[in-house]
Amino acid sequence: MEQIVHRNFAVNGINMHVAEIGEGPAVLFLHGFPELWYSWRHQMLYLSSRGYRAIAPDLRGYGDTDVPSSVTDYTIHHIVGDLVALLDAQSLEKVFLVGHDWGAIIAWSFCLFRPDRIKALVNTSVAFQPRNPSIPPIQLFKAVLGDGFYMCRFQEPGGAEAAFATTETAKVISTFLSTRSTTSPSIPKGIEIGAMFKAPLTLPSWLTEEDVNYYASKFDKTGFTGGLNYYRAMDLSWELSAPWTGSQVKVPVKFVVGDMDLAYHFPGVKEYIDNGGFKKDVPYLQEVIVMEGVAHFLNQEKPEELSCHIYDFINKF
């Protein structure tokens, strides 16, 4: 870990913190919520030892990267814009791309908006979600999963932050990273969001107190608003993405998901993957890997296995 270099870049109007290691073809890693560059520590060391340059930023609103105050500064277009500017700042014409959770959503959009900058994509956890021109995403989630669905509950500015503040930051992080539920997270109206942090918790073997404390130290500094604003900007991102309705992801893709990942169990996702919809929207999809007994945070739960999946795919190009 001590070989990982930390740098800062002025990109797209913000200051972005970036961790990187290695020399060779560049691999850009995009983290999710509530995470940091640190979520990719295992994959960075693995790939850098095999001739690749691993680059993992703290995304806008996270860690040591700037945290803009307005929700409207967190559209998918802002975030992809940050990453394009980061590639320009490093004089990188093209990169391999790897995403997880929100990082996966961003990666799909990056490939839609700027396929000319991507050699190939290894995406995890969240399958491609084609834009539905008829209904904004939060309205759709309310209709399908109810008002208590966590993305809907996160919409109120300050609401989730206040709930998270009722417990220690380390407990918030541990609760999210340790989840193995395959049901869509829902907190019914009338029940405080903070209730999700009240249950006793034992850390999984792959997550140490040192890991948790690293995350907590950064979120203690920034708070959670930056990450939560990604959810709050979803409908605005949907509006601004109208020109890409019906567009296909036209880069080579490998998709990896755990069979206990809650995102794999969202309504319609398995059918979309298995029945041809995924391949239709992502025509250069080459592999779908379903990891048995693995939950949402697969890059940390099964680091060696996922690292091998990434390496085996990008090594073809």
HUJOMO-V327092 format. One record per backbone hydrogen bond with DSSP energy under -1.0 kcal/mol. NH is the residue of the N-H (numbers start at 1). CO is the residue of the C=O. If there is no record, write none. Layout:
nh->(NH/NH)
co->(CO/CO)
This chain:
nh->(4/5/7/9/11/14/16/18/19/20/21/27/28/29/30/35/39/40/41/44/45/46/47/48/49/50/52/53/54/55/56/58/61/62/65/66/73/74/79/80/81/82/83/84/85/86/87/88/89/90/91/92/95/96/97/98/99/100/103/105/106/107/108/109/110/111/112/113/114/117/118/119/121/122/123/124/125/126/140/141/142/143/144/145/146/149/150/152/153/154/155/159/162/163/164/165/166/167/172/173/174/175/176/177/178/187/191/195/196/197/198/207/212/213/214/215/216/217/218/219/220/222/223/228/229/232/233/234/237/238/239/240/241/242/244/245/247/249/253/254/255/256/257/259/260/261/269/272/273/274/275/278/280/281/282/285/286/287/289/291/294/298/300/301/302/306/307/308/309/310/311/312/313/314/315/316/317)
co->(1/20/18/16/14/11/9/7/56/5/54/53/96/55/98/32/36/37/38/40/41/42/43/44/45/47/47/25/21/27/19/17/66/59/62/15/70/71/75/76/77/78/79/80/81/82/83/84/85/86/88/87/117/26/120/28/122/30/100/101/102/103/104/105/106/107/108/109/110/114/115/95/252/97/254/99/256/124/136/137/138/139/140/141/142/146/185/149/149/150/152/156/158/159/160/161/163/164/168/169/170/171/172/173/174/148/188/192/193/194/195/204/208/209/210/211/212/213/214/215/216/218/219/224/225/228/229/231/233/234/235/236/237/239/241/242/244/281/284/121/287/123/289/291/294/258/266/268/269/270/271/272/276/277/278/282/253/253/255/257/291/296/297/297/298/302/303/304/305/306/307/308/309/310/311/313/314)
